[in-house]
Amino acid sequence: MPVTTTLPPRSDPPDWVEVAQVFARLGLTAFGGPAAHIAAMEDEIVHRRQWISSDEFVDLVGVANLIPGPNSTELAIHLGFRRAGWRGLIAAGVCFIVPAVLLVWVLAVAYVHGGSRLNAPAILAGLQPVVLAVVVQALWRLRASLVRSRRAAALAAGSLIAVLAGVSEITVLVVVVLVSFMISRATIPDDTEPGSDHRALAAFGCVGAVATGMSAPSVFLSFAKIGSVLFGSGYVLLTFLRGEFVLRHAVLTDAQLLDAIAVGQVTPGPVFSAATFVGYLIAGNAGAAAATAGIFLPAFAGVALTAPYVARLRGSRRWSSALDGVNAASLALMASVVLVMARRIAPDPAALAILISAAAVLVSTRIGSGWVLLAGGIVGLLRTLA
């Protein structure tokens, strides 16, 4: 008689392995900024894999907006937690972040050690005004959703005036958070307000001042402080980086900062990977590792603290109203950077023309920011050949 061999049934990989595979691929292919990342996750997680419903996905997007840090990264971490618990939380975050960080790290090394041979200064000179144009586009798209009331508009105007007058961005944002929540608490009855999330969200205010030197530990503390109070779009990062490293510590120039943001824009994954570039410029490989850990660690902590309270946070009218004020302040911080840096490039007619043209194209057409950044780099290179 023929001998038959029974093969063991094929088993699917554990849920957390599947999470790691999905978000590693998204981290390698998700270009276009936070909005594009969220759209890609919605297509992959809701429609293709059907891990959660559309309503649940929207809830997680809303909660990601309630905590400081990179919104699309926090959404990825939340989705990993929903799919595979704590292992999924870590797998989703790490696998979404690491591909972009490694690519940015390599570009930072090339920028420092081979930039002149690659004519990087000329290319990046064309990219810098386009980066400001991308921020203008984000301001234009977010204006209606972020400034939803007269109160929010007043907070945005006050925040803009304060920052332009020299008040630190973190001070402005902390004051706005406190004022917004006190007003909401006084004017909005909310029976669904969660009790435990006060402790969870308060944890983000615990990062103290950093040392005056910029060793790797101080770089970590600076980025952890920024990551723990930064609300809104990834473009708000530009404001905090400028305040911390250009104005306070004077270890970067405005041009280097715009170069870092440009690299974060043209690579896949979170825009916050620009922190890796900045860290390398300040303190080499140790600085790159410290900056990466510092900027992303609060996102993991925020999701870990809030994930058990998603439904209650989402249903809180007070927190939603307070968030309007925080988002309005974030909008003002973005606007302040555009105003200050546009004034600095104004003496260069070509750079000003690139800024205005790129902003017009991005606001009035559906052309992606990646293509406009590429065009800016080409224009910058051609200027040196003319």
N, C-alpha and C positions, 0 to 999 in steps of 0.2 A: 504494500500500500504506500502511496505517496505520503510523505510527511509534510504536514502543513504547519506553517509558523504563524502564530498570531502576533501581530505587531501591537505594541501598546498604543492606546488612542493618542492622537496628536493633541497636545495641550497648548492653549494660547499663552503668550507671555503674561507674567503678572501685570496687574493694572499699572503699577508704578513704572515698569519697564516700557509699557505702551505710552505712558505719559512722557517719559524721557525721549522716546523716539519721535513723537509728534512735535514736541516743543524744540528739540534739537533741529528738526527740519525747518520749523518756523523761524528759529533764530538765524538760520543760514539763508533764508529766502525772503524774509519779511522786510522789504524796503518801504520807505515812504513816510515814516513817522508814526506817532501813536495812533492816529485815526486809522491809518492803513493797517497797522498791526491788529487793532481791535476788529476790523472788518475781516481780516484773514482768519482770526480765531473764531469769529462767529460762523464763517463758512465751514471751517474744518470741524469745530466742536459741536455746533448745533445741527448743521445740515448734513454733513458727510458722516460723522460718527454718532450723532444723536446721543451724546453723553448727557446733555441737559436740554431743557426746553428754551424757547426764545425768551419767555418771561423770566426764567431763572437767570439767563445770561444777562438780561438788562439789569436785573437786581444786582448782580456782581459788578457790572460796570458802575452802577450808582455807588456802591460801597467803596470801590476803588477810588472814587472821587472824594470820599469822606476822610481818607487818611493821606498823610503826606507821602511823597515819593513818586516814582515813575508809574503812571497809571496803567500803561499796557503791560509792564512787568508785573505789577500787582495783580492785574487781571489774570495773567498766566499762572501766577502762584495760587490764586483762588481756585482756578479751574483744576489745577493739579490736586489741590486739597479735596475738592468735591469728587474727583474721580478715584483717588487712591489714598486719601487720608494724609498723614504727616509725611510719609515717604513720597507721595505724589506732590506735596507742597514743595519739598526740597528739589525733587527731580525736575519739575516744571520750571522753577525759577533758575536753577543752575544751568539747565540745558538751553533755556531761552537766552540767557545772558552770555555764557561763555564763548560761543562762536563769534559774536560781535566784539567782545573784549579782546580775544586773541588777534583778530584782524586789525583792530585799532592799535594794539600794542606793537604789532609788526610795522604798521605805518608810522608810528611814533619813532621807532628806531630808525627807519629810513629817513624820516624828516630831520632828525638830529644829525645823523652821520652821513647821509647822502643827499640831503636836500639841495645843496648847491649844484651837484652834478646832475640831478634830475630837473633842474630849473624849477624846483618847487615854489620858491618865492613868487615867481611870475604867475604860476598857475593859481596859487592861493590868493594872490592879489586880485585876481578876477573872481574868485569864490567868495571873498569876504563881503562885498556888497550884496551878493546874492543871498548869503545867510541872513542879512538884515531884511531882505525882501521876503524870505520865507517866514520870518517873524511877523512882518506886516500882513502877509496872507493869513497867518494864524489869528492875528488880532481881528482881521476883517471877518473871518468865519465865526469867531467866538463871541463877537460883540453882543449879539442878541441874546445868546444863551447865558452869558456870564453877567451881564448887567440887566437884570430882570425887573428892577424896581428903582424908585427914586433913592431909596436907602442905599442900594448897592451902587448906584451911580455916584452918590455922594462919597461913599467909602473909596471908590476907585479914584475920584478926583483928589480926595484928601491924601490917599496913598501916593499918587503921582507927585503932588506938590511936596510931600515930605521927603520922598526919595531924591527928587531933584534938588532939594534944599540940603541934602547931605545926611539925612537920617538913614541908618543901616537898614537893609532890606529885611533882615530877620526881625529887628525891632518893630518895623512897620507891620509885618505879617502877624507877629504875636499880638500886637495891640488890636489889630483888626479881628483876629480870632476871638479875643476876649470881649471886645465891644459887640461883635455880631451875636455871640451866644447870649450875652447879658440882655441885649435887646430882644432876642427871640424868646428868652425865658420869661421876660416881663410882659410880652405881648401875645404869646401863642400858648394856649393851653394844650398840653400834649400828654394824654394818658398812656401813650405807647412808648414814651421815652425810656430807653434802656438805663438800667442802673449801673451795670458793671462797666459799660464802655467808657464812663468818666475816667476810671483808673487806667483803662487800656490806652485811651488817647492821650492822657496826661503823661504817659511814659515818654512821649516824644519831646517833651520840653526839658529833659534831664541832662542833655549834653552841654557841658560847660564850655568856657572859653579855652582856646588852644594856646599853646606856647608860642612865643614870638618867632622862634626858629622854625624852619620847614624841613625837619628830619622826617623820615617815614612815619613815625608815630604821630607827629603833629599834623602831617598830611591826612592820616587816617581820621584824626579827631575833627579836622576842618570839614572833611567830606561827610563824616557821620553827622555833624551838626547841620550841614546843609540838607542832607537827605532826610533828617528828622523833622524839618519844618517847611519843606518845599511842597507847596500844593500847586495843582494845575498842570498845564502842558509842560512837556520836556523843554520847551523853549524858555520857560521861566528860569531854567538852570543857568542860562547865560547871565542873567542878572546877579544871581548869587555868586557865581564864579568870579565875576568882575569885582564885586564888592569885597570878596575874601582875598583873592590872589593878585588882582591888579591894584586895588586901592589900599587895602589893609596891609598886606605883606609885601607888595611890590616885587613879586617874584615872576610875574608874567607881564607882557605888554598886551594892549588891546588887540594888536595884530595876531599875536600867538593865540589868544583866546578865541578869536574868530576862526583861526585855522583849526583849532581843536573842535569847535562846533561843526565846521565844514566837514571834517573827517567823520564825525558822528552822524552827519546827515547822509553822506554818500555810501556808508556801509550799512549792512542789514542789522536788524535787531534794535534794541533800545537806544535812543539818542543819548541817554545817560552814559553810554560807553565812552563818550568824550572825556569823562572823568579819568579814564585810564590814560588817555593822551596827555592830559594836564599833569597827572601824577608823574608820568615819565619825564616830562619837561622839567619838573621841579626837583625830583630826587631819584631819577633813573628807574631801574627795574623794581627796587623796593618801593619807590613812590607810586609806581603804576599799580602794584599789588595792593598797597595801602589805600589808594584812592578808590580802587574798584570795590574793595571790601567795605570801605566806609560809606560810599554812596548807595550801595545796594542793601546793606545789612538792615537799615530801618524798614525797607519794603518787606523783607521776610518777617521782621518782628511785627510790623503793622498788620499783616495778613494773619499771622499766628494769633495775635491778640483779638482781632475782630471777627475772624471766620466763624466762631461759634455764635456770634450775635448778628449775623447778616440780616435776617428777617426783621429783627427789632430795630437795628440801625436804619434800615431802608424805610421803615414805617414811622420814623420819628419826624414829625413836622418841625420841631425845633432845630434838630440837627440839619435838616434840609434847608431851612431858612438861614441858619448860620453859615452854611456852606456857600450860599449865594454871596455873602459878604467876603468870604475868603477868596472865592473865584474872581470877584471884582478886583480885589487887591492884587491878585496874580496878574490880571490883565494890565493893571497900572504899572506893575514892575516890568513887564515886557515892553510896554510903550516907552518907559523911561530909558531903557537901553537903546531902543531904536533912535530916540531923539538925541541922546548923548553921542552915540557912535556915528550917526548921520552927520552931525555937526562936525565931527572930526574928519570925515572923508569929503566934506563939501568943497574944500579947496582944490580937490582933484576932480576936474570936470568929467573925465572918463569914468572914474569910479562912481560919481554921482549919477551919471547917465545909466550905468549898469544897474544901480539900485532902483532907479525910477522905472526903467524898462522891465526889469525882472519882476518888480512888484505889480506892474500893469498886466504882464502876461499871466502871472500866477493868480491874480484876483479875477481876471476877466475870462480866462480860458480853463480848460480841463487838463492842460499839460502838467505832468507831474513835476515835483520839485527836483527830482533827480536829474531830469533832462535839462532843466534850467541851470542847475549847478554845473553840469557838464559844459553847457554853453558858456557859462561864466569863466570856467577854467580855460577853455579854448581861447576866449577873448583875451584873457590875461596873458596867455602865452604869445598870442599874435602881437600884442602891444610891444613885446620885447623884440620882435622881429621886424617891426615896421621902421 
